[in-house]
Amino acid sequence: MLRGFGIELTRAESVLYALVVGVVALEVFVTAGELAPDVRTGARAAVGAICLLGLFESVRLARAIGNLFSRLRECTLWEKGAASALGAILLVEGLAAMAPLTGSDALHYHFTLPAQILREGFRANWFDPHSFFLGLSHQLILAGLAIGSERLALGLIFMGGAASALAIVLVARQWVSGVWPWLAGICFVLTPVVFWQITTSGAPDIWMALFTAVGVLAIQRAAQTEGSFPYVVFAGCCAGGLAGAKYTGLILAGALLCAFVIELRSAGRTVAFFLIALATGIWPYLRNWRWTGNPVFPFLIERFGPDHVNQDVIGAILADTGAADPKSIWRVLQFPFFAAVEQNHLGFWQMLGPLVLCFAPLVVMAVKGTRSWRIALVVWILGTIGIGASSGMARFTLPLLSIALAAALAGVAVLRDRGWRTAYAMASTLVAAYCVLGFCGLLVYARPALAVAAGMNSRENYLRERAPDFYATEFVNERLASEAAGRKVLIPLAHTYYLNHAFVNGKKEELWFLDSSSGAADLYDFLRRNNVEWVLRGGDYPPNQRALYLSLESQGKLLPCGSGVAQDFSGNRIGGDRSVQPLTMMCVK
């Protein structure tokens, strides 16, 4: 496609454009393959088609990548060292990414729901409303699982992180030269929330960082070339990839659109940008509209519906996504500085680092009235404020960290240019300390994953040590190994990816058709209607449904038919505390 536009793959920027277009094309092709009678076959055909298209340009792409490495020889010694350090860090993170899946959200829905689609077909999954959150980036996971490789799916997630690091280097080079662009990339991959996303999280959101950074570059090129159509296409693909990846991606796509309008001031080019973004990013919204009548389900239900609403489930989702949190002006203003801390969601995955906040005054000093600064600031400020005002979850600003870090380190370089030696030395020391601490944190965090990926620990031991609810899923798999595939088990657990048997999610936050007004007869009818033959009882039943289950037990409609124990994490699994929980398999009569 780039060659057809007359753009040769001779620069790193062109390679990133090719990657963005290729990934978006793969996501759209897999979305079409999902509609096939056999989803696995359709997804494999989509992957095959993209691979066939890419095969024709593989030699040129390999030559272009080789040219990029050869150009490093022309760099200074400091630049070579920083580039080598970035490569070494990515090598460690890539190895850790090859460990078996243990990310909590991934075991809940990022990987579990695509795996269910492959087994049961493409349909509305009302047993887990998170199925309506699956965006275009999840099609990369579906593609990997369809081919039969969990590692391929994890590798694609890692690729998004590695490419994002390279994109940050290119964004930073617009404002600063020398070693600082490479340091921006290093700081990015050593930020806790980033290396968590790249290595063990199993979440495809990291691709949004690439789309954001490349979108900024493409808009600048489009403006420089007076609306050259190829760069309009690339910018539109980035906006569509963002909008289709996640609901908050709509905010980021809108920020790119604003920057595009401000810089190009062309109605025709703006319409072209919008239509390209629409054509690439609309598919998850069409799916949700087809299934529920609401393109952004389960949000805005008061306006779009559906008719039947389970307020218990909606309340849990709004709380989990931060949409229900209070949002004061002071709270929203913390987001552009990545200084917001979520008291209700404290954890390792929320750490965006202090560099942007510390160097914010230096960014003000570095800003000039150039096109590249205008585009970056519009996207950065509008995106972070929009996310802060709508969701309130700090980690959803991760895609914008790529822009903010590049700007922050450009600000540090200003101290050098102005001859402020003491301030420059202090800022440089802070960056160095951040990198050292980040690398140590990466090694400590990824050590178990590195051990199993290197063959120093077995897959089963690693999963028992690191995967939540794995003992319970092992119990269910062993107990139901010889049972017919069509009969289902109701599981009141969040992490069900490793279940081998057909199941229904029994968590109270997931059961759309059972709420606080349901009775025991409603529960029994639900079990029979959905072909549920077993109910896993872990310790006790969910508090708000306990009376219903006990009523069915007293009526002889639920009888124990197997028991065991599970050792699962107690509280946050980073603490390593475990508790022993009895398990009882209840048969539905």
C-alpha positions in Angstrom: 0.0 0.0 0.0 2.8 2.4 0.9 4.6 1.6 -2.4 1.4 2.4 -4.3 1.4 5.8 -2.6 5.0 6.3 -3.6 6.3 6.0 -0.1 9.4 3.7 0.2 10.2 1.7 3.3 13.4 3.5 3.9 12.7 5.2 7.2 11.6 3.9 10.6 8.5 6.1 10.3 7.5 4.3 7.1 7.9 0.9 8.7 5.5 2.1 11.5 3.0 3.2 8.9 3.2 -0.2 7.3 2.7 -1.9 10.7 -0.3 0.2 11.6 -2.1 -0.4 8.3 -1.2 -4.1 8.4 -2.5 -4.5 12.0 -5.7 -2.6 11.3 -6.3 -4.6 8.2 -5.8 -7.9 10.1 -8.3 -6.7 12.8 -10.9 -5.9 10.2 -10.3 -9.1 8.2 -10.6 -11.2 11.4 -13.8 -9.3 12.2 -15.2 -10.4 8.9 -14.0 -14.0 9.4 -15.8 -14.0 12.7 -19.1 -14.0 10.8 -18.3 -17.4 9.1 -20.3 -20.4 10.2 -17.1 -21.8 11.7 -15.4 -18.9 13.4 -12.0 -20.7 13.7 -11.9 -21.4 10.0 -13.0 -17.8 9.2 -10.3 -16.3 11.4 -7.7 -18.6 10.0 -8.7 -17.6 6.5 -8.4 -13.9 7.5 -4.9 -14.4 8.9 -3.9 -16.4 5.8 -5.1 -13.6 3.5 -3.2 -10.9 5.4 0.0 -13.1 5.5 -0.4 -13.7 1.7 -0.6 -9.9 1.1 2.4 -9.3 3.3 4.4 -12.0 1.7 4.8 -10.1 -1.5 6.5 -7.2 0.4 8.4 -9.3 2.9 11.7 -8.9 1.1 11.4 -5.1 1.0 10.3 -5.0 4.6 13.3 -7.1 5.7 15.6 -4.9 3.7 14.1 -1.8 5.3 14.5 -3.2 8.8 18.1 -4.1 7.9 18.7 -0.5 6.8 17.4 0.8 10.1 19.9 -1.3 12.0 22.7 -0.2 9.6 21.9 3.5 10.3 22.6 2.9 14.0 26.2 2.6 13.1 26.2 6.3 12.1 24.9 7.3 15.6 27.0 8.5 18.5 28.3 6.2 21.1 25.7 7.4 23.6 22.9 6.8 21.1 24.2 3.3 20.3 24.3 2.5 24.0 20.8 3.8 24.6 19.4 1.9 21.6 21.2 -1.3 22.7 19.7 -0.8 26.2 16.2 -0.4 24.8 16.7 -3.5 22.7 17.9 -5.5 25.7 15.0 -4.4 27.8 12.6 -5.4 25.1 14.3 -8.7 24.8 13.7 -9.4 28.5 10.1 -8.3 28.2 9.6 -10.4 25.1 10.8 -13.5 26.9 8.6 -12.8 29.9 5.6 -12.3 27.5 6.1 -16.0 26.4 5.1 -17.3 29.8 1.7 -18.9 30.2 -1.2 -16.5 30.6 -1.8 -15.3 34.2 -3.2 -11.7 33.9 -6.3 -11.3 35.9 -8.4 -9.4 33.3 -7.0 -11.7 30.6 -8.1 -14.8 32.4 -11.5 -13.1 33.0 -12.3 -11.8 29.5 -9.4 -10.6 27.3 -8.5 -14.2 26.3 -11.5 -16.1 27.8 -14.2 -14.5 25.7 -12.3 -14.9 22.3 -11.7 -18.5 23.2 -15.4 -19.0 23.9 -16.3 -17.4 20.5 -14.0 -20.0 18.8 -15.8 -22.8 20.7 -19.4 -21.7 20.7 -19.7 -19.3 17.8 -20.1 -15.5 17.3 -23.1 -14.5 19.3 -24.2 -12.2 22.2 -22.8 -13.5 25.4 -25.2 -12.3 28.1 -23.4 -14.5 30.7 -20.6 -12.0 30.7 -21.3 -8.4 29.8 -17.6 -7.8 29.2 -18.1 -9.5 25.9 -19.6 -6.2 24.7 -16.3 -4.5 25.6 -14.2 -6.6 23.1 -12.7 -4.2 20.6 -10.7 -4.5 17.4 -7.5 -5.1 19.3 -9.0 -8.3 20.7 -9.1 -9.6 17.2 -5.4 -10.1 17.5 -6.0 -12.4 20.4 -8.7 -14.2 18.4 -6.3 -14.6 15.5 -3.6 -16.2 17.6 -6.0 -18.5 19.4 -7.7 -19.5 16.1 -4.3 -20.7 14.9 -3.9 -22.6 18.1 -1.2 -20.5 19.7 -1.7 -18.6 22.9 2.0 -17.6 22.6 1.3 -16.0 19.2 -1.5 -13.9 20.7 0.8 -12.8 23.6 3.6 -12.1 21.1 1.3 -9.8 19.1 0.6 -7.9 22.3 4.3 -7.6 23.0 4.8 -6.4 19.4 2.5 -3.5 20.0 4.6 -2.5 23.0 7.9 -2.8 21.2 6.6 -0.7 18.2 5.2 1.9 20.6 8.7 2.4 22.1 10.1 3.0 18.6 7.2 5.4 17.9 8.1 7.4 21.0 11.7 7.7 19.8 10.4 9.2 16.5 8.0 11.6 18.3 10.8 12.8 20.6 13.1 13.4 17.7 10.8 16.2 16.5 12.0 18.3 19.4 15.3 16.9 20.6 18.3 15.0 19.2 21.0 12.8 20.6 20.4 10.2 23.3 17.2 11.7 24.7 14.7 10.2 22.2 16.1 6.8 23.1 15.8 7.6 26.8 12.2 8.5 26.2 11.6 5.0 24.8 13.5 3.4 27.6 11.5 5.3 30.3 8.3 4.2 28.5 9.0 0.5 28.6 10.3 0.7 32.2 7.1 2.3 33.5 5.4 -0.3 35.6 2.0 -0.1 33.9 3.7 -0.4 30.5 5.9 -3.4 31.3 2.9 -5.1 33.0 0.9 -4.6 29.8 3.7 -5.8 27.6 4.6 -8.9 29.6 2.0 -10.7 31.7 -1.3 -8.7 31.5 -2.6 -10.3 28.3 -4.4 -7.0 27.5 -4.2 -5.7 24.0 -4.6 -2.0 25.0 -0.9 -1.3 24.5 -1.5 -1.1 20.8 -3.4 2.1 21.5 -0.1 3.8 22.4 1.2 3.0 19.0 -1.9 4.3 17.2 -1.7 7.5 19.2 2.0 8.2 18.6 1.8 7.3 14.9 -1.4 9.3 14.5 0.5 12.4 15.7 3.3 11.7 13.3 0.9 11.1 10.4 -1.1 14.3 11.0 2.2 16.3 11.0 3.2 14.7 7.7 -0.2 15.4 6.2 0.1 19.1 7.2 3.6 19.4 5.9 2.6 17.9 2.6 -0.5 20.1 2.3 -2.9 17.2 2.9 -1.1 14.5 1.0 -3.7 11.7 0.8 -1.5 8.8 2.0 -0.8 10.5 5.3 -4.6 11.3 5.7 -5.1 7.5 5.2 -2.5 6.7 7.9 -3.9 9.2 10.4 -7.5 7.9 9.7 -6.4 4.3 10.3 -4.8 5.3 13.6 -8.0 7.1 14.7 -10.1 4.2 13.6 -7.8 1.7 15.4 -8.2 3.8 18.6 -11.9 4.2 18.4 -12.4 0.5 17.7 -10.1 -0.7 20.4 -12.0 0.6 23.5 -14.7 3.1 24.4 -12.2 5.5 25.7 -10.5 5.2 22.3 -13.3 7.4 21.0 -11.9 10.2 23.1 -8.4 9.7 21.7 -9.8 9.5 18.1 -11.7 12.7 18.7 -8.4 14.4 19.9 -6.7 13.3 16.7 -9.6 14.7 14.7 -9.3 18.0 16.5 -5.6 18.2 15.8 -6.2 17.3 12.2 -8.8 20.0 11.7 -6.7 22.7 13.4 -3.6 21.9 11.3 -5.1 21.1 7.9 -8.2 23.3 7.8 -9.6 21.4 4.9 -13.2 20.2 4.8 -12.4 17.7 2.1 -9.4 16.2 3.9 -11.3 16.2 7.2 -14.2 14.2 5.6 -11.7 11.8 4.2 -10.1 11.4 7.6 -13.4 10.8 9.3 -14.6 8.3 6.7 -11.4 6.3 6.9 -11.6 6.2 10.7 -15.3 5.3 10.5 -14.6 2.4 8.1 -11.9 0.9 10.3 -13.3 1.5 13.8 -17.0 1.1 13.5 -17.3 -2.7 13.7 -17.5 -3.3 17.5 -20.2 -0.6 17.7 -22.2 -2.2 14.9 -21.9 -5.5 16.7 -23.2 -4.1 19.9 -26.0 -2.2 18.1 -27.0 -5.4 16.4 -27.1 -7.4 19.6 -28.5 -4.9 22.0 -29.7 -1.8 20.1 -27.1 0.2 22.0 -23.7 0.8 20.2 -21.9 1.6 23.5 -23.6 -1.0 25.7 -23.6 -1.2 28.7 -23.3 2.6 28.9 -25.9 5.2 28.0 -28.6 2.6 28.6 -31.1 5.4 29.6 -30.8 6.7 26.0 -30.2 3.6 23.9 -31.6 0.7 25.9 -32.0 -2.3 25.9 -35.4 -2.8 27.4 -34.3 -5.3 30.0 -31.7 -3.8 32.3 -30.1 -5.5 35.3 -29.2 -2.6 37.5 -27.0 -4.9 39.8 -24.7 -5.7 36.8 -24.7 -2.1 35.5 -23.7 -0.8 38.9 -20.9 -3.3 39.2 -19.6 -2.4 35.7 -19.8 1.4 36.3 -17.8 0.9 39.5 -15.2 -1.3 37.9 -14.6 1.1 35.0 -14.5 4.2 37.2 -17.4 5.7 35.4 -19.4 6.0 38.7 -16.5 7.7 40.6 -17.0 11.4 41.5 -15.0 13.7 39.1 -14.2 17.0 40.6 -12.3 19.6 38.5 -9.2 19.2 40.6 -9.3 15.4 40.0 -9.7 15.9 36.2 -6.8 18.4 36.1 -4.5 15.7 37.6 -4.8 13.6 34.4 -2.7 15.6 32.0 0.2 15.3 34.5 -0.5 11.5 35.0 -0.7 12.3 38.7 -4.2 10.9 39.4 -4.2 8.0 41.9 -7.2 5.7 42.2 -7.9 5.0 45.8 -10.4 2.3 44.9 -8.1 0.5 42.4 -4.7 0.8 44.0 -2.2 -1.6 42.4 0.9 -2.1 40.4 -1.0 -1.7 37.2 -1.8 1.9 38.0 1.8 3.2 38.2 2.4 5.7 35.4 5.5 7.1 36.9 6.4 10.6 38.2 8.5 11.9 35.2 5.7 13.9 33.5 4.7 15.5 36.7 8.3 16.3 37.7 9.2 17.7 34.3 6.0 19.6 33.5 7.6 23.0 34.1 10.4 22.0 31.7 7.8 21.1 29.0 6.4 24.7 29.2 10.0 25.9 28.6 10.5 23.5 25.6 7.2 24.2 23.9 7.5 26.3 20.7 4.9 27.4 18.3 5.7 24.7 15.8 3.2 22.3 14.2 4.6 19.2 15.9 4.2 20.8 19.4 0.6 22.0 18.5 -0.5 18.6 17.4 1.1 16.8 20.4 -0.4 19.2 22.9 -3.9 19.1 21.5 -3.9 15.3 21.5 -2.3 15.0 25.0 -4.4 17.6 26.8 -7.8 16.8 25.1 -7.2 13.1 25.5 -6.2 13.1 29.2 -8.9 15.6 30.2 -11.6 13.6 28.2 -10.6 10.4 29.9 -10.4 12.0 33.3 -13.9 13.5 32.9 -15.5 10.3 31.6 -13.9 7.3 33.1 -11.6 8.6 35.9 -9.3 5.5 35.6 -5.7 6.7 35.4 -4.4 3.7 33.5 -6.7 4.4 30.6 -4.4 7.4 29.8 -1.6 4.9 29.0 -1.8 5.6 25.2 -1.0 9.3 25.8 2.0 8.5 28.0 3.9 8.0 24.8 3.4 11.6 23.8 3.9 13.0 27.3 7.2 11.2 28.0 8.6 12.4 24.7 7.7 16.0 25.6 9.0 15.7 29.2 12.4 14.5 28.1 12.6 17.1 25.4 12.1 19.6 28.3 15.1 18.1 30.1 17.2 18.7 27.0 16.3 22.4 27.2 18.2 22.7 30.4 21.4 21.5 28.6 20.8 23.9 25.7 20.4 26.9 28.1 23.6 26.0 30.0 21.8 25.3 33.3 24.3 22.7 34.3 23.2 22.0 37.9 19.5 21.7 36.9 20.4 19.5 33.9 22.5 17.2 36.1 19.7 16.9 38.7 17.1 16.1 36.0 19.5 13.6 34.3 20.1 11.9 37.6 16.3 11.6 38.1 15.9 10.0 34.7 18.8 7.6 35.4 17.4 6.7 38.8 14.0 6.1 37.2 15.5 3.8 34.6 17.5 1.8 37.2 14.6 1.4 39.6 12.3 0.6 36.7 14.6 -2.1 35.4 15.0 -3.6 38.9 11.2 -3.6 39.2 10.9 -5.3 35.9 13.3 -8.1 36.9 11.6 -8.6 40.2 8.1 -8.6 38.7 8.9 -10.7 35.6 11.3 -13.2 37.4 8.6 -16.0 37.7 7.6 -15.4 34.0 11.2 -15.5 32.9 11.9 -18.7 34.7 9.0 -20.6 33.1 9.7 -19.1 29.7 13.3 -20.2 30.0 12.2 -23.8 31.0 13.4 -23.5 34.6 9.9 -24.1 35.9 7.0 -26.2 34.6 3.9 -24.7 33.1 1.7 -26.4 35.7 3.7 -25.2 38.7 3.8 -21.7 37.3 0.1 -21.6 36.9 -0.6 -22.9 40.3 1.8 -20.3 41.7 0.6 -17.3 39.7 -2.8 -17.8 38.0 -5.8 -16.9 40.2 -8.5 -19.6 40.5 -6.3 -22.2 38.8 -6.8 -24.8 41.5 -10.6 -24.5 41.2 -10.4 -24.8 37.4 -8.2 -27.9 37.7 -10.8 -29.4 40.1 -13.6 -28.8 37.6 -11.5 -30.1 34.6 -10.7 -33.3 36.5 -14.3 -33.8 37.8 -16.0 -33.2 34.4 -13.3 -34.7 32.1 -15.5 -37.6 31.0 -18.8 -35.7 30.8 -20.6 -34.8 27.6 -19.4 -31.5 26.0 -22.9 -30.0 25.6 -23.7 -29.9 29.3 -22.5 -26.9 31.2 -21.2 -26.0 34.6 -22.0 -22.7 36.4 -18.8 -21.2 37.8 -18.9 -18.4 40.4 -15.3 -17.4 39.6 -13.8 -14.6 37.5 -10.9 -16.4 36.0 -12.1 -19.2 33.7 -9.7 -19.2 30.8 -8.2 -22.6 31.7 -11.6 -24.4 32.0 -11.8 -27.2 29.4 -15.6 -27.7 29.8 -18.5 -25.5 28.6 -19.5 -23.1 31.4 -21.7 -20.3 32.4 -20.2 -17.4 34.5 -22.0 -17.5 37.8 -20.6 -14.3 39.4 -23.4 -12.1 40.6 -21.8 -9.2 38.7 -22.2 -11.1 35.4 -25.6 -12.8 35.5 -27.6 -10.4 33.4 -30.9 -12.4 33.6 -30.8 -12.8 37.4 -31.0 -9.9 39.8 -31.9 -9.1 43.3 -35.6 -9.6 42.5 -35.2 -13.1 41.2 -36.5 -16.1 43.3 -35.4 -19.7 43.6 -37.8 -20.7 40.8 -36.2 -18.2 38.5 -32.8 -19.5 39.3 -33.8 -23.1 38.7 -35.5 -22.1 35.4 -32.3 -20.3 34.4 -30.2 -23.4 35.1 -32.5 -25.7 33.1 -33.0 -23.3 30.2 -29.2 -22.9 29.7 -28.4 -26.6 30.1 -26.5 -26.2 33.3 -26.0 -29.6 34.9 -23.5 -28.6 37.6 -22.9 -25.7 40.0 -19.5 -25.2 41.6 -19.8 -24.1 45.2 -16.7 -22.4 46.4 -17.0 -22.3 50.2 -20.3 -20.5 50.3 -22.7 -19.2 47.6 -22.6 -15.5 46.6 -24.3 -13.5 49.5 -27.0 -12.0 47.4 -28.0 -15.4 45.9 -27.2 -17.6 48.8 -30.9 -18.0 49.9 -31.9 -19.1 46.3 -29.3 -21.8 46.1 -30.0 -23.1 49.6 -33.7 -23.2 48.7 -32.9 -25.4 45.7 -30.8 -27.6 48.0 -33.7 -28.0 50.4 -36.0 -28.9 47.5 -33.5 -31.6 46.4 -32.8 -29.8 43.1 -29.2 -29.3 44.0 -27.3 -32.2 45.4 -23.5 -32.5 46.2 -21.7 -34.9 43.8 -18.0 -34.2 44.4 -15.7 -32.2 46.6 -12.2 -30.9 46.8 -10.1 -28.0 48.0 -8.4 -25.0 46.3 -5.5 -22.8 47.4 -6.2 -19.4 46.0 -4.9 -15.9 46.6 -6.2 -13.9 49.5 -6.4 -10.3 48.5 -4.0 -8.9 46.0 -1.9 -11.7 44.5 1.2 -9.5 44.6 1.2 -10.1 48.4 1.4 -13.8 47.8 -1.0 -14.6 50.6 -3.2 -17.7 50.1 -6.2 -19.3 51.7 -7.6 -22.8 51.5 -11.2 -22.9 50.3 -13.4 -26.0 50.1 -15.0 -26.8 46.8 -18.3 -28.7 46.3 -19.7 -29.8 42.9 -23.5 -29.6 43.1 -25.5 -31.6 40.5 -28.7 -30.0 39.2 -31.6 -32.5 39.3 
